[in-house]
Amino acid sequence: MDFRYAISLVLEAHLPFVKEFQKEDDLSQAGEEDRFFEYISETLLPLLEALHRLETDHISFRLAIVISPVLACLLNDEHLQKKYLFYIDKQIEFGRHELERTAGMSDLNKLAQNYYNKIVDRRIAYTERYEKNLLKAFDFYRRKGKVEILATCATHSFLPFIRGNHESLQAQMEVPAPGYRHNFGSCIQGFWLPELGWTSAIEPYLRAYNFAYTIVDSHGLLFGEPSPKKGCFFPVKTPNGTFILARDFYAVKEIEKIASDELFRNNDRDAGYELPPETVSPFLIAEGERRRTGYKYWARSCAANGQNSGNGHNIYNPQAASDRVVEHARVFLENTIARLEDASKHMEEAPISLYAHNADYFGRLWHEGVLFIETLFRMAGGYRDLQFVCPSEYIFKQNLSSLQVVSPEFSSSGAHGYAETWLDVSNDWIYRHLVRSMERMTELAERFPDDTGLKERALNQAAREILLAQSSDWSSLLYRQDSTEYARNQAENALRNFTTIYEALGSNYISTEWLTNLERRHNIFPNINYRVFRRKT
């Protein structure tokens, strides 16, 4: 092995299923779609830009990305693509007015010009360089061996909670498989557990669908049976032969601390919430409700009440933030190498630090996050013994027959490391309805094995509704009290839609108009086959 220390970055790119159905030139009710638009503008496009710069400058990099089937569906949706372009055109229009408004304010005007230029450049990149196909752009780097794509389940379900229904568990694994083959070929080795939710009941399905490895949180491996001799710095294998990597707890905590630096941009403050209504209303206000414009002028050090200190220190300074990113990246690499060096004293192999996090943390939530990743890759060349690797690349360089056999403990990445985030007083009502509906879905698949026409359409839509109801996003949003009304409505609507179809099939009457409208609203997995919910004999 030509390195002594390895670092692996794994980013999970996922969003809940958010899709409204106004016209492409109507943002009046966009609501939760804003998250999707911001995800493209502030995370995915900046990340692709960074990879392009690294490639152009001949800088070596390795990165693993989890592309969730829900996000892939949203990215491929022509309606949302057109709506995103309308959204970004509104940002450009708003930017022109901001340049006029801030003409006498030097620092703010420079920021407005900077944002305006980036938004214009990203519109050009989205439409011309990437031809609105960001999945193809990521696949370009996969085919070059620079990016590894990990698969995940259909609708980001917290798998430990559906393990009791084998048919639903297999559907979560099987339904997205054709999409992954279409977008990224058939060589995906890794499977991402949503919320890092691990239980041993999942392992047979990983093996059945030919996934070689997965990732658990650090305590899931450390509390495994028996205890891993090399801690979280080296893979293990389960009794059935699935390879397990654990993420580096200390790397996660260090990056969270880095992201809170007061020089970095305050992403919670936006001109859309601070300017007078008459200034913003022609662009990005829906029925009196303000929304983010992407023009953010303040550093984290700025007071919450929005008052500037008068000396300009609270205004965001991109150059100062960029310089601070370089400092943080250097310290992060040195701290990581120091931990790996300590670990290497107790093992013969090269230890690994695996950092795994949500992709939208880098960009949409932490503005400088993508620059931080790019800086890490640029700096790594200065450390002779260090190499960035993809997870499968690292695993298959080891002597696999010598890996310790360990059964990881039930665990997740949520609050306190187990299942509290997805099961507490805010969201526990979902599960009694969900369990019953999953049983009924299997019943439908068994009762109607060979139906065609309208009945088959209804059965396929019932399968979509069950998968959407299983999404962990709704319970997570309810737990965090984030978009609670939307999350509750999404969960309730999916369960109600399924029940309506179940009862309609029982009475042998289905409203074609109602079903057609539902197929249009919840159009995920267009080629789904409800028979995936049949019992396997």
C-alpha positions as CSV (number, residue, x, y, z in Angstrom):
1,M,0.0,0.0,0.0
2,D,1.5,3.4,-1.1
3,F,0.1,5.4,1.9
4,R,0.2,5.3,5.6
5,Y,-3.0,7.1,6.4
6,A,-6.3,7.3,4.5
7,I,-9.2,9.7,4.7
8,S,-12.6,9.0,3.0
9,L,-15.3,11.6,2.5
10,V,-18.8,10.3,2.0
11,L,-21.6,12.8,1.3
12,E,-25.3,11.8,1.4
13,A,-27.3,13.8,-1.2
14,H,-30.9,13.5,-0.3
15,L,-34.1,15.6,0.0
16,P,-37.6,14.7,1.0
17,F,-40.1,14.3,-1.9
18,V,-41.1,17.9,-2.5
19,K,-43.1,18.8,-5.5
20,E,-45.9,21.4,-6.0
21,F,-47.9,21.6,-9.2
22,Q,-48.3,25.2,-10.1
23,K,-47.1,26.3,-13.6
24,E,-43.4,26.5,-14.3
25,D,-43.6,30.3,-14.1
26,D,-45.5,30.4,-10.8
27,L,-43.5,30.4,-7.5
28,S,-46.4,31.7,-5.4
29,Q,-46.8,28.3,-3.7
30,A,-43.4,26.9,-4.1
31,G,-42.9,26.4,-0.4
32,E,-40.9,23.3,0.3
33,E,-39.6,23.3,-3.3
34,D,-37.3,26.1,-2.2
35,R,-35.2,23.6,-0.4
36,F,-34.7,21.7,-3.7
37,F,-33.9,24.9,-5.7
38,E,-31.4,25.9,-3.0
39,Y,-29.9,22.4,-2.9
40,I,-29.1,22.7,-6.6
41,S,-27.8,26.3,-6.4
42,E,-25.9,26.1,-3.1
43,T,-24.7,22.5,-2.9
44,L,-24.8,20.4,-6.1
45,L,-23.6,23.0,-8.6
46,P,-20.9,24.4,-6.3
47,L,-19.7,20.8,-5.6
48,L,-19.5,20.1,-9.4
49,E,-17.7,23.4,-9.9
50,A,-15.2,22.4,-7.3
51,L,-14.6,19.0,-8.9
52,H,-14.2,20.7,-12.3
53,R,-11.6,23.0,-10.9
54,L,-9.7,20.2,-9.3
55,E,-9.8,18.2,-12.5
56,T,-8.6,21.2,-14.5
57,D,-5.7,21.8,-12.1
58,H,-4.8,18.1,-12.1
59,I,-5.4,17.8,-8.4
60,S,-6.0,14.3,-7.2
61,F,-9.3,13.7,-5.4
62,R,-11.5,10.9,-4.3
63,L,-15.0,11.4,-3.0
64,A,-18.0,9.1,-2.3
65,I,-21.5,10.4,-2.9
66,V,-24.9,8.9,-2.0
67,I,-27.5,9.9,-4.5
68,S,-30.9,9.1,-3.1
69,P,-33.6,7.8,-5.4
70,V,-35.9,10.6,-4.3
71,L,-33.3,13.3,-5.2
72,A,-32.6,11.5,-8.5
73,C,-36.4,11.7,-9.2
74,L,-36.5,15.4,-8.4
75,L,-33.5,16.2,-10.5
76,N,-34.9,14.3,-13.5
77,D,-38.3,15.9,-13.3
78,E,-38.9,18.2,-16.3
79,H,-41.5,20.3,-14.5
80,L,-39.1,21.0,-11.6
81,Q,-36.2,21.7,-14.0
82,K,-38.3,24.4,-15.7
83,K,-39.4,25.7,-12.4
84,Y,-35.8,25.9,-11.1
85,L,-34.8,28.0,-14.1
86,F,-37.7,30.4,-13.4
87,Y,-36.6,30.5,-9.8
88,I,-33.0,31.3,-10.7
89,D,-34.1,33.9,-13.3
90,K,-36.0,35.6,-10.5
91,Q,-32.8,35.6,-8.4
92,I,-31.0,37.3,-11.3
93,E,-33.8,39.9,-11.7
94,F,-33.7,40.5,-7.9
95,G,-29.9,40.9,-8.1
96,R,-30.1,43.7,-10.7
97,H,-32.3,45.6,-8.3
98,E,-29.9,44.9,-5.4
99,L,-27.0,46.3,-7.4
100,E,-28.9,49.5,-7.9
101,R,-30.1,49.6,-4.2
102,T,-26.6,49.1,-2.8
103,A,-24.8,51.3,-5.3
104,G,-23.7,53.7,-2.5
105,M,-22.7,51.0,-0.1
106,S,-19.3,49.7,-1.2
107,D,-19.1,46.4,0.8
108,L,-22.7,45.4,0.3
109,N,-22.5,46.2,-3.4
110,K,-19.4,44.0,-3.8
111,L,-21.3,41.2,-2.2
112,A,-24.4,41.7,-4.3
113,Q,-22.2,41.7,-7.5
114,N,-20.5,38.6,-6.3
115,Y,-23.8,36.8,-5.8
116,Y,-25.2,38.1,-9.0
117,N,-22.2,36.8,-11.0
118,K,-22.3,33.4,-9.4
119,I,-26.0,33.0,-10.0
120,V,-25.6,33.9,-13.6
121,D,-22.6,31.5,-14.0
122,R,-24.6,28.7,-12.3
123,R,-27.5,29.1,-14.6
124,I,-25.2,28.8,-17.6
125,A,-23.5,25.8,-16.1
126,Y,-26.8,24.1,-15.4
127,T,-28.3,24.7,-18.8
128,E,-25.2,24.5,-21.0
129,R,-22.3,22.5,-19.4
130,Y,-24.6,20.0,-17.6
131,E,-27.6,20.2,-19.9
132,K,-29.9,20.1,-16.8
133,N,-28.6,16.6,-16.1
134,L,-26.6,16.7,-12.9
135,L,-26.7,12.9,-12.4
136,K,-24.8,12.6,-15.7
137,A,-22.3,15.1,-14.4
138,F,-21.6,13.1,-11.3
139,D,-21.5,9.9,-13.3
140,F,-18.8,11.5,-15.5
141,Y,-16.5,11.6,-12.4
142,R,-17.6,8.1,-11.4
143,R,-16.5,6.7,-14.8
144,K,-13.1,8.4,-14.3
145,G,-12.6,6.7,-10.9
146,K,-12.7,10.0,-9.0
147,V,-16.2,9.6,-7.4
148,E,-17.8,6.5,-6.0
149,I,-21.6,6.4,-6.0
150,L,-23.4,4.6,-3.1
151,A,-26.9,3.4,-3.4
152,T,-29.6,3.7,-0.7
153,C,-33.2,2.6,-0.2
154,A,-36.2,3.9,-2.1
155,T,-37.5,6.6,0.1
156,H,-35.0,7.1,2.9
157,S,-36.8,4.9,5.3
158,F,-35.4,4.3,8.8
159,L,-34.9,0.6,8.1
160,P,-34.8,-0.7,11.7
161,F,-38.5,0.3,12.0
162,I,-39.7,-1.7,9.0
163,R,-37.6,-4.8,9.6
164,G,-40.7,-6.6,10.8
165,N,-42.3,-6.5,7.4
166,H,-40.0,-8.4,5.0
167,E,-41.9,-7.4,1.9
168,S,-41.5,-3.6,2.7
169,L,-37.9,-4.1,3.4
170,Q,-37.2,-5.9,0.2
171,A,-39.2,-3.2,-1.7
172,Q,-37.1,-0.4,-0.3
173,M,-34.0,-2.2,-1.6
174,E,-35.4,-3.4,-4.9
175,V,-37.5,-0.6,-6.3
176,P,-34.6,1.9,-6.8
177,A,-32.3,-0.7,-8.4
178,P,-33.3,-0.1,-12.1
179,G,-32.8,3.7,-11.6
180,Y,-29.3,3.2,-10.2
181,R,-28.4,0.9,-13.1
182,H,-29.7,3.4,-15.6
183,N,-27.9,6.4,-14.1
184,F,-24.7,4.8,-12.8
185,G,-24.3,1.4,-14.3
186,S,-24.4,-1.9,-12.4
187,C,-21.1,-1.7,-10.3
188,I,-22.3,0.0,-7.1
189,Q,-20.6,-1.7,-4.2
190,G,-21.8,0.3,-1.2
191,F,-25.2,0.8,0.4
192,W,-26.0,3.8,2.6
193,L,-28.2,3.2,5.5
194,P,-30.6,6.2,5.9
195,E,-29.8,8.0,9.2
196,L,-27.1,5.3,9.5
197,G,-29.8,3.1,11.0
198,W,-28.3,-0.3,11.5
199,T,-29.8,-3.5,12.8
200,S,-28.6,-7.0,12.1
201,A,-32.0,-7.8,10.4
202,I,-30.9,-5.6,7.4
203,E,-27.8,-7.6,6.6
204,P,-29.5,-10.5,4.7
205,Y,-31.0,-7.9,2.3
206,L,-27.6,-6.3,1.7
207,R,-26.2,-9.6,0.7
208,A,-29.3,-10.5,-1.4
209,Y,-29.0,-7.3,-3.4
210,N,-25.2,-7.8,-3.8
211,F,-24.0,-4.8,-1.8
212,A,-20.5,-5.4,-0.5
213,Y,-20.3,-2.9,2.4
214,T,-22.2,-0.3,4.4
215,I,-21.4,2.4,7.0
216,V,-22.5,2.6,10.6
217,D,-22.0,5.3,13.2
218,S,-18.9,4.9,15.4
219,H,-20.7,3.7,18.5
220,G,-22.5,1.0,16.5
221,L,-19.2,-0.6,15.7
222,L,-17.5,0.1,19.0
223,F,-20.3,-1.5,20.9
224,G,-20.4,-4.5,18.5
225,E,-19.8,-8.1,19.5
226,P,-17.0,-8.7,20.0
227,S,-15.4,-5.3,20.3
228,P,-13.4,-4.4,17.2
229,K,-9.7,-4.7,18.0
230,K,-8.8,-1.8,15.7
231,G,-11.7,0.5,16.7
232,C,-13.2,2.7,14.0
233,F,-10.0,2.9,12.1
234,F,-10.4,-0.3,10.1
235,P,-13.2,-2.3,8.4
236,V,-14.7,-5.4,9.9
237,K,-17.0,-8.0,8.4
238,T,-20.2,-9.4,9.7
239,P,-20.8,-13.1,10.2
240,N,-22.5,-13.2,6.8
241,G,-19.6,-11.4,5.1
242,T,-20.8,-7.8,4.7
243,F,-18.0,-5.3,5.2
244,I,-18.6,-2.6,7.7
245,L,-16.9,0.8,8.0
246,A,-17.6,3.3,10.8
247,R,-17.5,7.0,10.6
248,D,-15.0,9.1,12.6
249,F,-16.8,10.6,15.5
250,Y,-14.1,13.2,16.1
251,A,-13.9,14.3,12.5
252,V,-17.7,14.9,12.5
253,K,-17.5,17.0,15.7
254,E,-14.4,19.0,14.5
255,I,-16.1,20.0,11.2
256,E,-19.3,21.0,13.1
257,K,-17.1,23.3,15.2
258,I,-15.3,24.6,12.1
259,A,-18.6,25.5,10.4
260,S,-19.6,27.7,13.3
261,D,-16.6,30.1,12.8
262,E,-17.9,33.7,13.2
263,L,-16.2,34.9,10.0
264,F,-18.3,32.5,7.9
265,R,-21.5,33.6,6.3
266,N,-24.7,33.7,8.3
267,N,-27.0,31.5,6.2
268,D,-30.0,32.2,8.4
269,R,-30.1,35.9,7.4
270,D,-31.3,36.8,3.9
271,A,-32.3,40.0,2.2
272,G,-35.7,38.4,1.5
273,Y,-36.6,38.7,5.2
274,E,-34.9,42.0,5.9
275,L,-35.8,44.4,3.1
276,P,-39.1,46.3,3.0
277,P,-42.0,44.3,1.4
278,E,-42.3,46.6,-1.5
279,T,-38.6,45.9,-2.4
280,V,-39.0,42.1,-2.4
281,S,-42.6,41.5,-3.2
282,P,-42.3,41.5,-7.1
283,F,-39.8,38.6,-6.8
284,L,-39.9,36.1,-4.0
285,I,-42.9,36.6,-1.7
286,A,-45.8,34.2,-1.8
287,E,-49.1,35.5,-0.4
288,G,-47.3,37.7,2.0
289,E,-44.9,35.0,3.1
290,R,-41.3,35.9,2.7
291,R,-38.7,33.5,1.3
292,R,-35.0,33.4,0.8
293,T,-33.5,35.2,-2.2
294,G,-29.9,33.8,-1.9
295,Y,-28.5,37.3,-1.2
296,K,-27.0,37.1,2.3
297,Y,-24.8,40.0,3.5
298,W,-23.9,39.1,7.1
299,A,-21.3,37.1,8.9
300,R,-22.2,34.8,11.8
301,S,-20.8,37.4,14.1
302,C,-23.6,39.8,13.2
303,A,-26.1,40.3,16.0
304,A,-29.3,38.3,15.7
305,N,-31.4,41.5,15.7
306,G,-29.7,42.5,12.4
307,Q,-28.0,45.6,13.8
308,N,-24.7,46.4,12.2
309,S,-22.0,47.6,14.6
310,G,-21.2,50.5,12.3
311,N,-17.6,49.5,11.6
312,G,-18.5,47.0,8.8
313,H,-17.0,44.0,10.7
314,N,-20.4,42.3,10.7
315,I,-20.7,42.4,6.9
316,Y,-19.6,39.1,5.4
317,N,-16.1,39.2,3.9
318,P,-15.6,36.3,1.3
319,Q,-11.8,36.8,1.2
320,A,-11.5,36.7,5.0
321,A,-13.7,33.6,5.1
322,S,-11.7,31.9,2.4
323,D,-8.5,32.6,4.3
324,R,-10.0,31.1,7.4
325,V,-11.1,28.0,5.5
326,V,-7.4,27.4,4.6
327,E,-6.4,27.6,8.2
328,H,-9.2,25.3,9.3
329,A,-8.4,22.8,6.6
330,R,-4.8,22.6,7.6
331,V,-5.6,22.1,11.2
332,F,-8.2,19.5,10.3
333,L,-5.8,17.5,8.3
334,E,-3.1,17.7,11.0
335,N,-5.5,16.6,13.7
336,T,-6.8,13.7,11.6
337,I,-3.3,12.6,10.7
338,A,-2.4,12.7,14.4
339,R,-5.3,10.4,15.3
340,L,-4.4,8.0,12.5
341,E,-0.7,8.0,13.6
342,D,-1.7,7.1,17.1
343,A,-3.9,4.3,15.7
344,S,-1.2,3.0,13.4
345,K,1.0,2.2,16.4
346,H,-1.5,-0.6,17.3
347,M,-2.0,-2.0,13.8
348,E,0.0,-3.1,10.8
349,E,-2.4,-1.8,8.2
350,A,-2.9,1.9,7.1
351,P,-5.8,3.2,9.3
352,I,-8.7,5.2,7.8
353,S,-10.7,8.2,9.0
354,L,-14.2,8.1,7.4
355,Y,-16.1,11.3,7.4
356,A,-19.8,11.0,6.5
357,H,-22.4,13.7,6.5
358,N,-25.4,15.1,4.7
359,A,-24.3,16.8,1.4
360,D,-26.4,19.9,2.0
361,Y,-24.4,20.7,5.1
362,F,-21.8,21.7,2.6
363,G,-23.2,24.8,0.8
364,R,-26.8,25.1,1.6
365,L,-26.3,25.1,5.4
366,W,-22.6,26.0,5.6
367,H,-21.8,28.3,2.8
368,E,-18.0,27.7,2.8
369,G,-18.4,24.0,3.1
370,V,-17.7,23.1,-0.5
371,L,-14.6,25.4,-0.5
372,F,-13.4,23.5,2.6
373,I,-13.7,20.1,0.8
374,E,-11.8,21.5,-2.2
375,T,-9.1,22.9,0.0
376,L,-8.7,19.6,1.7
377,F,-8.0,17.9,-1.6
378,R,-5.6,20.7,-2.7
379,M,-3.7,20.5,0.6
380,A,-3.5,16.7,0.8
381,G,-0.7,16.6,-1.9
382,G,1.6,18.3,0.7
383,Y,1.3,15.3,3.0
384,R,3.4,12.4,1.5
385,D,1.9,9.7,3.7
386,L,-1.8,10.7,3.3
387,Q,-4.2,9.7,0.7
388,F,-7.9,10.4,0.1
389,V,-9.7,7.2,-1.0
390,C,-13.2,6.0,-1.7
391,P,-14.6,3.4,0.7
392,S,-14.6,0.4,-1.6
393,E,-11.1,1.4,-2.9
394,Y,-9.8,1.2,0.7
395,I,-11.7,-2.0,1.6
396,F,-10.5,-4.0,-1.4
397,K,-6.9,-3.1,-0.8
398,Q,-7.0,-5.1,2.4
399,N,-6.5,-8.8,3.0
400,L,-10.2,-9.5,3.3
401,S,-9.8,-13.0,4.7
402,S,-8.1,-11.5,7.7
403,L,-10.8,-9.0,8.7
404,Q,-12.2,-9.4,12.1
405,V,-15.8,-10.7,12.3
406,V,-18.0,-8.4,14.3
407,S,-21.7,-7.9,14.7
408,P,-22.4,-4.2,15.0
409,E,-24.9,-3.0,17.6
410,F,-28.2,-1.4,16.8
411,S,-27.5,2.3,16.2
412,S,-28.1,5.4,14.2
413,S,-26.8,8.9,13.7
414,G,-29.8,10.7,15.3
415,A,-30.2,12.2,18.7
416,H,-28.3,10.2,21.3
417,G,-27.4,7.6,18.7
418,Y,-30.3,5.2,18.6
419,A,-33.9,5.8,17.5
420,E,-35.1,8.8,19.5
421,T,-35.3,11.1,16.5
422,W,-37.8,8.9,14.7
423,L,-39.8,7.7,17.6
424,D,-41.0,10.1,20.2
425,V,-44.2,11.9,21.2
426,S,-44.0,14.2,18.1
427,N,-44.2,11.4,15.6
428,D,-45.1,8.1,17.2
429,W,-48.7,8.3,15.8
430,I,-47.3,7.4,12.3
431,Y,-46.3,3.9,13.1
432,R,-49.6,2.3,14.1
433,H,-51.1,3.4,10.7
434,L,-47.9,2.5,8.8
435,V,-47.6,-1.1,10.2
436,R,-51.2,-1.8,9.3
437,S,-50.9,-0.3,5.8
438,M,-47.7,-2.3,5.1
439,E,-49.6,-5.5,5.9
440,R,-52.4,-4.4,3.7
441,M,-50.0,-3.7,0.8
442,T,-48.7,-7.3,0.9
443,E,-52.3,-8.5,1.1
444,L,-53.1,-6.5,-2.1
445,A,-50.1,-7.9,-3.9
446,E,-51.2,-11.4,-3.0
447,R,-54.8,-10.9,-3.9
448,F,-54.2,-9.3,-7.3
449,P,-51.1,-11.0,-8.7
450,D,-51.9,-10.6,-12.4
451,D,-54.1,-7.6,-12.8
452,T,-53.7,-5.1,-15.7
453,G,-55.2,-1.8,-16.8
454,L,-56.8,0.5,-14.3
455,K,-56.5,-1.9,-11.4
456,E,-52.8,-2.4,-12.0
457,R,-52.3,1.4,-12.1
458,A,-54.1,1.6,-8.7
459,L,-51.9,-1.1,-7.3
460,N,-48.7,0.5,-8.5
461,Q,-49.9,3.8,-7.0
462,A,-50.6,2.1,-3.7
463,A,-47.0,0.9,-3.7
464,R,-45.8,4.4,-4.2
465,E,-47.9,5.7,-1.4
466,I,-46.6,3.1,1.0
467,L,-43.0,3.9,0.1
468,L,-43.6,7.6,0.6
469,A,-45.3,7.0,3.9
470,Q,-42.2,5.0,5.1
471,S,-39.9,8.0,4.6
472,S,-38.0,8.9,7.7
473,D,-38.0,12.6,6.6
474,W,-41.5,13.1,8.0
475,S,-40.8,11.8,11.5
476,S,-37.4,13.6,11.5
477,L,-39.0,17.0,10.5
478,L,-41.7,16.5,13.2
479,Y,-39.0,15.8,15.8
480,R,-37.0,18.9,14.9
481,Q,-40.2,21.0,14.6
482,D,-39.1,22.0,11.2
483,S,-41.9,22.4,8.6
484,T,-44.1,20.4,10.9
485,E,-47.4,21.1,9.1
486,Y,-45.9,20.1,5.8
487,A,-44.4,16.9,7.3
488,R,-47.6,15.9,9.0
489,N,-49.6,16.5,5.8
490,Q,-47.2,14.5,3.7
491,A,-47.3,11.5,6.0
492,E,-51.1,11.7,6.5
493,N,-51.8,12.1,2.8
494,A,-49.7,9.1,1.8
495,L,-51.4,6.9,4.3
496,R,-54.8,8.3,3.4
497,N,-54.2,7.8,-0.3
498,F,-53.1,4.2,0.3
499,T,-56.2,3.5,2.4
500,T,-58.5,5.0,-0.3
501,I,-57.0,2.7,-2.9
502,Y,-57.2,-0.3,-0.6
503,E,-60.9,0.3,0.0
504,A,-61.6,1.1,-3.7
505,L,-60.1,-2.2,-4.7
506,G,-62.2,-4.0,-2.1
507,S,-65.4,-2.4,-3.5
508,N,-64.2,-2.9,-7.1
509,Y,-64.6,0.8,-7.9
510,I,-61.8,3.2,-8.7
511,S,-62.2,6.8,-9.7
512,T,-60.1,7.2,-12.8
513,E,-60.0,11.0,-12.4
514,W,-58.8,10.8,-8.8
515,L,-56.2,8.2,-9.6
516,T,-54.9,10.1,-12.5
517,N,-54.5,13.3,-10.4
518,L,-52.7,11.3,-7.7
519,E,-50.4,9.7,-10.2
520,R,-49.5,13.2,-11.4
521,R,-48.8,14.5,-7.8
522,H,-46.9,11.5,-6.5
523,N,-45.1,10.4,-9.7
524,I,-42.0,8.9,-8.1
525,F,-40.8,5.6,-9.6
526,P,-42.7,5.7,-12.8
527,N,-41.9,2.1,-13.6
528,I,-42.7,0.6,-10.2
529,N,-44.2,-2.9,-10.1
530,Y,-46.5,-3.5,-7.1
531,R,-45.6,-7.2,-7.2
532,V,-42.4,-6.4,-5.4
533,F,-44.5,-6.5,-2.2
534,R,-45.5,-10.2,-2.8
535,R,-44.1,-12.7,-0.3
536,K,-41.0,-14.5,-1.5
537,T,-41.3,-18.2,-1.2
